[in-house]
Amino acid sequence: MKQLCEDVIQGIQDFNQGKYYAAHEYFEDAWRDTPDDSREFYRALLHLSGGYYRLTQDRPGASRKFFARALAWTKHFSSPHLGIDTAAIIAQLQILIDAIDSGKSSRTLLNEHAFQIPLINHTRSS
């Protein structure tokens, strides 16, 4: 079983603590450093965190673009993928996109749709 790299684990920890910019940086490092197909999955996480970060900047339109890209890339992976519940991520992304389309404010989105990346089963790479 393929394992999560340290950058992704740290990114998930930061994301789950609401440190979206820091998470974005870790996911970007993993994306850049990964030569296999997991690279695209890391790009989806990168955009997920980027979308939440844009919400903290009160930029829901920019967030929607990030979330739409993350949704498109995440749909290519089975659930779970690398011990991450991709089905939950897909569902959350659709909820976020729909909420933005309905005109909900960034503050409301952050308050009502806070999300943690769900780990099902993972191990660290050495």
Secondary structure as the mmCIF struct_conf table of DSSP 4:
data_model
#
loop_
_struct_conf.conf_type_id
_struct_conf.id
_struct_conf.beg_label_comp_id
_struct_conf.beg_label_asym_id
_struct_conf.beg_label_seq_id
_struct_conf.end_label_comp_id
_struct_conf.end_label_asym_id
_struct_conf.end_label_seq_id
STRN STRN1 LEU A 4 LEU A 4
HELX_RH_AL_P HELX_RH_AL_P1 GLU A 6 ASN A 16
TURN_TY1_P TURN_TY1_P1 GLN A 17 GLY A 18
HELX_RH_AL_P HELX_RH_AL_P2 TYR A 20 ASP A 33
BEND BEND1 ASP A 36 ASP A 36
TURN_TY1_P TURN_TY1_P2 ASP A 37 ASP A 37
HELX_RH_AL_P HELX_RH_AL_P3 SER A 38 THR A 56
TURN_TY1_P TURN_TY1_P3 GLN A 57 ASP A 58
HELX_RH_AL_P HELX_RH_AL_P4 PRO A 60 THR A 74
TURN_TY1_P TURN_TY1_P4 LYS A 75 HIS A 76
BEND BEND2 PHE A 77 PHE A 77
BEND BEND3 SER A 79 PRO A 80
STRN STRN2 HIS A 81 HIS A 81
TURN_TY1_P TURN_TY1_P5 LEU A 82 GLY A 83
STRN STRN3 ILE A 84 ILE A 84
HELX_RH_AL_P HELX_RH_AL_P5 THR A 86 ASP A 101
TURN_TY1_P TURN_TY1_P6 SER A 102 GLY A 103
HELX_RH_AL_P HELX_RH_AL_P6 SER A 106 GLU A 112
HELX_LH_PP_P HELX_LH_PP_P1 ILE A 117 PRO A 118
STRN STRN4 LEU A 119 LEU A 119
BEND BEND4 ILE A 120 ASN A 121
STRN STRN5 ARG A 124 ARG A 124
#
